[in-house]
């Protein structure tokens, strides 16, 4: 019985994580538009784009955007 409960709990957690990743990816895509590509995977959400690290380092708005999505 405990094993079934653990399996059910793991499935619920995975669904919640998948929904959260989707919400974060969508929010980033809406905010960034064509400035960066947003990819969702099982591990999380990845941003890719030319000069992305430079923009992240120099533009405080990018840092605030990423920080706000962690909640």
Backbone atoms as SQL, in Angstrom:
CREATE TABLE atoms (id INTEGER PRIMARY KEY, chain TEXT, resi INTEGER, resn TEXT, atom TEXT, x REAL, y REAL, z REAL);
INSERT INTO atoms VALUES
  (1, 'A', 1, 'UNK', 'N', 0.817, -1.193, 0.000),
  (2, 'A', 1, 'UNK', 'CA', 0.000, 0.000, 0.000),
  (3, 'A', 1, 'UNK', 'C', 0.870, 1.270, 0.000),
  (4, 'A', 2, 'UNK', 'N', 1.925, 1.255, 0.793),
  (5, 'A', 2, 'UNK', 'CA', 2.813, 2.411, 0.848),
  (6, 'A', 2, 'UNK', 'C', 3.492, 2.624, -0.501),
  (7, 'A', 3, 'UNK', 'N', 3.818, 1.553, -1.189),
  (8, 'A', 3, 'UNK', 'CA', 4.462, 1.667, -2.503),
  (9, 'A', 3, 'UNK', 'C', 3.527, 2.354, -3.490),
  (10, 'A', 4, 'UNK', 'N', 2.239, 2.013, -3.467),
  (11, 'A', 4, 'UNK', 'CA', 1.275, 2.653, -4.360),
  (12, 'A', 4, 'UNK', 'C', 1.155, 4.145, -4.045),
  (13, 'A', 5, 'UNK', 'N', 1.181, 4.458, -2.764),
  (14, 'A', 5, 'UNK', 'CA', 1.113, 5.859, -2.354),
  (15, 'A', 5, 'UNK', 'C', 2.330, 6.632, -2.864),
  (16, 'A', 6, 'UNK', 'N', 3.493, 6.034, -2.779),
  (17, 'A', 6, 'UNK', 'CA', 4.724, 6.677, -3.271),
  (18, 'A', 6, 'UNK', 'C', 4.663, 6.876, -4.785),
  (19, 'A', 7, 'UNK', 'N', 4.169, 5.882, -5.503),
  (20, 'A', 7, 'UNK', 'CA', 4.059, 5.993, -6.961),
  (21, 'A', 7, 'UNK', 'C', 3.081, 7.103, -7.330),
  (22, 'A', 8, 'UNK', 'N', 1.959, 7.149, -6.635),
  (23, 'A', 8, 'UNK', 'CA', 0.957, 8.178, -6.891),
  (24, 'A', 8, 'UNK', 'C', 1.531, 9.572, -6.583),
  (25, 'A', 9, 'UNK', 'N', 2.229, 9.697, -5.474),
  (26, 'A', 9, 'UNK', 'CA', 2.846, 10.969, -5.108),
  (27, 'A', 9, 'UNK', 'C', 3.878, 11.412, -6.130),
  (28, 'A', 10, 'UNK', 'N', 4.672, 10.479, -6.620),
  (29, 'A', 10, 'UNK', 'CA', 5.681, 10.809, -7.634),
  (30, 'A', 10, 'UNK', 'C', 5.013, 11.274, -8.925),
  (31, 'A', 11, 'UNK', 'N', 3.916, 10.635, -9.296),
  (32, 'A', 11, 'UNK', 'CA', 3.198, 11.028, -10.518),
  (33, 'A', 11, 'UNK', 'C', 2.611, 12.434, -10.359),
  (34, 'A', 12, 'UNK', 'N', 2.051, 12.720, -9.193),
  (35, 'A', 12, 'UNK', 'CA', 1.512, 14.061, -8.940),
  (36, 'A', 12, 'UNK', 'C', 2.612, 15.116, -8.986),
  (37, 'A', 13, 'UNK', 'N', 3.747, 14.807, -8.400),
  (38, 'A', 13, 'UNK', 'CA', 4.873, 15.748, -8.399),
  (39, 'A', 13, 'UNK', 'C', 5.375, 15.999, -9.811),
  (40, 'A', 14, 'UNK', 'N', 5.447, 14.950, -10.619),
  (41, 'A', 14, 'UNK', 'CA', 5.917, 15.101, -11.999),
  (42, 'A', 14, 'UNK', 'C', 4.947, 15.952, -12.817),
  (43, 'A', 15, 'UNK', 'N', 3.665, 15.757, -12.629),
  (44, 'A', 15, 'UNK', 'CA', 2.674, 16.576, -13.335),
  (45, 'A', 15, 'UNK', 'C', 2.789, 18.042, -12.928),
  (46, 'A', 16, 'UNK', 'N', 2.947, 18.284, -11.637),
  (47, 'A', 16, 'UNK', 'CA', 3.093, 19.663, -11.157),
  (48, 'A', 16, 'UNK', 'C', 4.359, 20.306, -11.722),
  (49, 'A', 17, 'UNK', 'N', 5.443, 19.548, -11.766),
  (50, 'A', 17, 'UNK', 'CA', 6.703, 20.072, -12.313),
  (51, 'A', 17, 'UNK', 'C', 6.559, 20.375, -13.800),
  (52, 'A', 18, 'UNK', 'N', 5.869, 19.510, -14.527),
  (53, 'A', 18, 'UNK', 'CA', 5.667, 19.716, -15.954),
  (54, 'A', 18, 'UNK', 'C', 4.836, 20.985, -16.205),
  (55, 'A', 19, 'UNK', 'N', 3.790, 21.179, -15.392),
  (56, 'A', 19, 'UNK', 'CA', 2.969, 22.394, -15.522),
  (57, 'A', 19, 'UNK', 'C', 3.796, 23.640, -15.216),
  (58, 'A', 20, 'UNK', 'N', 4.612, 23.586, -14.181),
  (59, 'A', 20, 'UNK', 'CA', 5.437, 24.739, -13.795),
  (60, 'A', 20, 'UNK', 'C', 6.462, 25.065, -14.870),
  (61, 'A', 21, 'UNK', 'N', 7.110, 24.037, -15.411),
  (62, 'A', 21, 'UNK', 'CA', 8.067, 24.267, -16.504),
  (63, 'A', 21, 'UNK', 'C', 7.378, 24.919, -17.689),
  (64, 'A', 22, 'UNK', 'N', 6.181, 24.443, -18.008),
  (65, 'A', 22, 'UNK', 'CA', 5.424, 25.025, -19.118),
  (66, 'A', 22, 'UNK', 'C', 5.075, 26.473, -18.866),
  (67, 'A', 23, 'UNK', 'N', 4.660, 26.778, -17.641),
  (68, 'A', 23, 'UNK', 'CA', 4.301, 28.155, -17.297),
  (69, 'A', 23, 'UNK', 'C', 5.518, 29.072, -17.363),
  (70, 'A', 24, 'UNK', 'N', 6.641, 28.603, -16.862),
  (71, 'A', 24, 'UNK', 'CA', 7.873, 29.406, -16.891),
  (72, 'A', 24, 'UNK', 'C', 8.322, 29.625, -18.331),
  (73, 'A', 25, 'UNK', 'N', 8.302, 28.570, -19.143),
  (74, 'A', 25, 'UNK', 'CA', 8.711, 28.700, -20.541),
  (75, 'A', 25, 'UNK', 'C', 7.807, 29.671, -21.286),
  (76, 'A', 26, 'UNK', 'N', 6.507, 29.587, -21.046),
  (77, 'A', 26, 'UNK', 'CA', 5.575, 30.490, -21.710),
  (78, 'A', 26, 'UNK', 'C', 5.793, 31.933, -21.272),
  (79, 'A', 27, 'UNK', 'N', 5.977, 32.152, -19.980),
  (80, 'A', 27, 'UNK', 'CA', 6.209, 33.512, -19.480),
  (81, 'A', 27, 'UNK', 'C', 7.491, 34.099, -20.067),
  (82, 'A', 28, 'UNK', 'N', 8.535, 33.293, -20.133),
  (83, 'A', 28, 'UNK', 'CA', 9.792, 33.773, -20.712),
  (84, 'A', 28, 'UNK', 'C', 9.620, 34.098, -22.190),
  (85, 'A', 29, 'UNK', 'N', 8.946, 33.231, -22.921),
  (86, 'A', 29, 'UNK', 'CA', 8.761, 33.458, -24.354),
  (87, 'A', 29, 'UNK', 'C', 7.960, 34.728, -24.605),
  (88, 'A', 30, 'UNK', 'N', 6.922, 34.945, -23.788),
  (89, 'A', 30, 'UNK', 'CA', 6.119, 36.161, -23.948),
  (90, 'A', 30, 'UNK', 'C', 6.937, 37.415, -23.634),
  (91, 'A', 31, 'UNK', 'N', 7.748, 37.335, -22.604),
  (92, 'A', 31, 'UNK', 'CA', 8.522, 38.500, -22.185),
  (93, 'A', 31, 'UNK', 'C', 9.688, 38.790, -23.136),
  (94, 'A', 32, 'UNK', 'N', 10.363, 37.749, -23.577),
  (95, 'A', 32, 'UNK', 'CA', 11.579, 37.938, -24.373),
  (96, 'A', 32, 'UNK', 'C', 11.307, 38.011, -25.865),
  (97, 'A', 33, 'UNK', 'N', 10.219, 37.452, -26.313),
  (98, 'A', 33, 'UNK', 'CA', 9.908, 37.459, -27.738),
  (99, 'A', 33, 'UNK', 'C', 11.007, 36.785, -28.545),
  (100, 'A', 34, 'UNK', 'N', 11.552, 37.519, -29.503),
  (101, 'A', 34, 'UNK', 'CA', 12.574, 36.952, -30.382),
  (102, 'A', 34, 'UNK', 'C', 13.990, 37.202, -29.876),
  (103, 'A', 35, 'UNK', 'N', 14.127, 37.762, -28.684),
  (104, 'A', 35, 'UNK', 'CA', 15.457, 38.054, -28.153),
  (105, 'A', 35, 'UNK', 'C', 16.203, 36.799, -27.740),
  (106, 'A', 36, 'UNK', 'N', 15.475, 35.707, -27.462),
  (107, 'A', 36, 'UNK', 'CA', 16.093, 34.444, -27.064),
  (108, 'A', 36, 'UNK', 'C', 15.138, 33.308, -27.383),
  (109, 'A', 37, 'UNK', 'N', 15.706, 32.136, -27.634),
  (110, 'A', 37, 'UNK', 'CA', 14.886, 30.940, -27.848),
  (111, 'A', 37, 'UNK', 'C', 14.674, 30.259, -26.498),
  (112, 'A', 38, 'UNK', 'N', 13.458, 29.815, -26.257),
  (113, 'A', 38, 'UNK', 'CA', 13.118, 29.170, -25.000),
  (114, 'A', 38, 'UNK', 'C', 12.799, 27.703, -25.290),
  (115, 'A', 39, 'UNK', 'N', 13.497, 26.804, -24.594),
  (116, 'A', 39, 'UNK', 'CA', 13.268, 25.369, -24.754),
  (117, 'A', 39, 'UNK', 'C', 12.887, 24.764, -23.423),
  (118, 'A', 40, 'UNK', 'N', 11.865, 23.937, -23.456),
  (119, 'A', 40, 'UNK', 'CA', 11.425, 23.229, -22.255),
  (120, 'A', 40, 'UNK', 'C', 11.857, 21.776, -22.389),
  (121, 'A', 41, 'UNK', 'N', 12.449, 21.234, -21.327),
  (122, 'A', 41, 'UNK', 'CA', 12.851, 19.826, -21.319),
  (123, 'A', 41, 'UNK', 'C', 12.520, 19.229, -19.959),
  (124, 'A', 42, 'UNK', 'N', 12.797, 17.962, -19.783),
  (125, 'A', 42, 'UNK', 'CA', 12.526, 17.294, -18.508),
  (126, 'A', 42, 'UNK', 'C', 13.365, 17.885, -17.377),
  (127, 'A', 43, 'UNK', 'N', 14.518, 18.458, -17.710),
  (128, 'A', 43, 'UNK', 'CA', 15.409, 19.022, -16.697),
  (129, 'A', 43, 'UNK', 'C', 15.027, 20.435, -16.302),
  (130, 'A', 44, 'UNK', 'N', 14.310, 21.153, -17.169),
  (131, 'A', 44, 'UNK', 'CA', 13.953, 22.529, -16.859),
  (132, 'A', 44, 'UNK', 'C', 13.711, 23.338, -18.116),
  (133, 'A', 45, 'UNK', 'N', 13.995, 24.617, -18.041),
  (134, 'A', 45, 'UNK', 'CA', 13.798, 25.533, -19.161),
  (135, 'A', 45, 'UNK', 'C', 15.153, 26.134, -19.515),
  (136, 'A', 46, 'UNK', 'N', 15.460, 26.139, -20.803),
  (137, 'A', 46, 'UNK', 'CA', 16.750, 26.629, -21.277),
  (138, 'A', 46, 'UNK', 'C', 16.538, 27.813, -22.203),
  (139, 'A', 47, 'UNK', 'N', 17.323, 28.844, -21.998),
  (140, 'A', 47, 'UNK', 'CA', 17.341, 30.000, -22.896),
  (141, 'A', 47, 'UNK', 'C', 18.584, 29.910, -23.759),
  (142, 'A', 48, 'UNK', 'N', 18.427, 30.127, -25.055),
  (143, 'A', 48, 'UNK', 'CA', 19.576, 30.154, -25.954),
  (144, 'A', 48, 'UNK', 'C', 19.441, 31.364, -26.866),
  (145, 'A', 49, 'UNK', 'N', 20.566, 31.873, -27.268),
  (146, 'A', 49, 'UNK', 'CA', 20.565, 32.999, -28.185),
  (147, 'A', 49, 'UNK', 'C', 21.935, 33.644, -28.240),
  (148, 'A', 50, 'UNK', 'N', 22.129, 34.386, -29.269),
  (149, 'A', 50, 'UNK', 'CA', 23.413, 35.053, -29.468),
  (150, 'A', 50, 'UNK', 'C', 23.585, 36.170, -28.445),
  (151, 'A', 51, 'UNK', 'N', 24.720, 36.169, -27.766),
  (152, 'A', 51, 'UNK', 'CA', 25.041, 37.216, -26.800),
  (153, 'A', 51, 'UNK', 'C', 24.186, 37.164, -25.538),
  (154, 'A', 52, 'UNK', 'N', 23.584, 36.027, -25.273),
  (155, 'A', 52, 'UNK', 'CA', 22.680, 35.909, -24.139),
  (156, 'A', 52, 'UNK', 'C', 23.394, 36.152, -22.811),
  (157, 'A', 53, 'UNK', 'N', 24.583, 35.580, -22.642),
  (158, 'A', 53, 'UNK', 'CA', 25.288, 35.788, -21.361),
  (159, 'A', 53, 'UNK', 'C', 25.682, 37.240, -21.169),
  (160, 'A', 54, 'UNK', 'N', 26.044, 37.897, -22.237),
  (161, 'A', 54, 'UNK', 'CA', 26.405, 39.321, -22.148),
  (162, 'A', 54, 'UNK', 'C', 25.181, 40.149, -21.767),
  (163, 'A', 55, 'UNK', 'N', 24.053, 39.876, -22.424),
  (164, 'A', 55, 'UNK', 'CA', 22.828, 40.610, -22.099),
  (165, 'A', 55, 'UNK', 'C', 22.409, 40.352, -20.655),
  (166, 'A', 56, 'UNK', 'N', 22.539, 39.118, -20.220),
  (167, 'A', 56, 'UNK', 'CA', 22.175, 38.771, -18.845),
  (168, 'A', 56, 'UNK', 'C', 23.072, 39.515, -17.859),
  (169, 'A', 57, 'UNK', 'N', 24.354, 39.615, -18.183),
  (170, 'A', 57, 'UNK', 'CA', 25.301, 40.276, -17.284),
  (171, 'A', 57, 'UNK', 'C', 25.115, 41.791, -17.262),
  (172, 'A', 58, 'UNK', 'N', 24.766, 42.382, -18.396),
  (173, 'A', 58, 'UNK', 'CA', 24.707, 43.841, -18.489),
  (174, 'A', 58, 'UNK', 'C', 23.333, 44.449, -18.239),
  (175, 'A', 59, 'UNK', 'N', 22.274, 43.683, -18.458),
  (176, 'A', 59, 'UNK', 'CA', 20.929, 44.249, -18.344),
  (177, 'A', 59, 'UNK', 'C', 20.236, 43.760, -17.077),
  (178, 'A', 60, 'UNK', 'N', 20.038, 44.646, -16.100),
  (179, 'A', 60, 'UNK', 'CA', 19.409, 44.226, -14.848),
  (180, 'A', 60, 'UNK', 'C', 17.980, 43.718, -15.032),
  (181, 'A', 61, 'UNK', 'N', 17.293, 44.157, -16.077),
  (182, 'A', 61, 'UNK', 'CA', 15.925, 43.690, -16.320),
  (183, 'A', 61, 'UNK', 'C', 15.899, 42.179, -16.556),
  (184, 'A', 62, 'UNK', 'N', 16.921, 41.646, -17.213),
  (185, 'A', 62, 'UNK', 'CA', 16.987, 40.197, -17.455),
  (186, 'A', 62, 'UNK', 'C', 17.166, 39.457, -16.137),
  (187, 'A', 63, 'UNK', 'N', 18.024, 39.981, -15.280),
  (188, 'A', 63, 'UNK', 'CA', 18.239, 39.307, -13.995),
  (189, 'A', 63, 'UNK', 'C', 16.973, 39.325, -13.160),
  (190, 'A', 64, 'UNK', 'N', 16.253, 40.441, -13.140),
  (191, 'A', 64, 'UNK', 'CA', 15.003, 40.521, -12.380),
  (192, 'A', 64, 'UNK', 'C', 13.952, 39.590, -12.967),
  (193, 'A', 65, 'UNK', 'N', 13.926, 39.464, -14.272),
  (194, 'A', 65, 'UNK', 'CA', 12.966, 38.580, -14.928),
  (195, 'A', 65, 'UNK', 'C', 13.189, 37.140, -14.482),
  (196, 'A', 66, 'UNK', 'N', 14.422, 36.692, -14.547),
  (197, 'A', 66, 'UNK', 'CA', 14.747, 35.315, -14.177),
  (198, 'A', 66, 'UNK', 'C', 14.493, 35.101, -12.701),
  (199, 'A', 67, 'UNK', 'N', 14.851, 36.050, -11.870),
  (200, 'A', 67, 'UNK', 'CA', 14.681, 35.911, -10.426),
  (201, 'A', 67, 'UNK', 'C', 13.195, 35.812, -10.074),
  (202, 'A', 68, 'UNK', 'N', 12.351, 36.572, -10.727),
  (203, 'A', 68, 'UNK', 'CA', 10.929, 36.578, -10.427),
  (204, 'A', 68, 'UNK', 'C', 10.216, 35.303, -10.811),
  (205, 'A', 69, 'UNK', 'N', 10.775, 34.554, -11.761),
  (206, 'A', 69, 'UNK', 'CA', 10.126, 33.330, -12.212),
  (207, 'A', 69, 'UNK', 'C', 10.365, 32.162, -11.273),
  (208, 'A', 70, 'UNK', 'N', 11.288, 32.291, -10.359),
  (209, 'A', 70, 'UNK', 'CA', 11.606, 31.188, -9.458),
  (210, 'A', 70, 'UNK', 'C', 10.590, 30.965, -8.357),
  (211, 'A', 71, 'UNK', 'N', 9.624, 31.827, -8.257),
  (212, 'A', 71, 'UNK', 'CA', 8.639, 31.714, -7.165),
  (213, 'A', 71, 'UNK', 'C', 7.488, 30.856, -7.550);
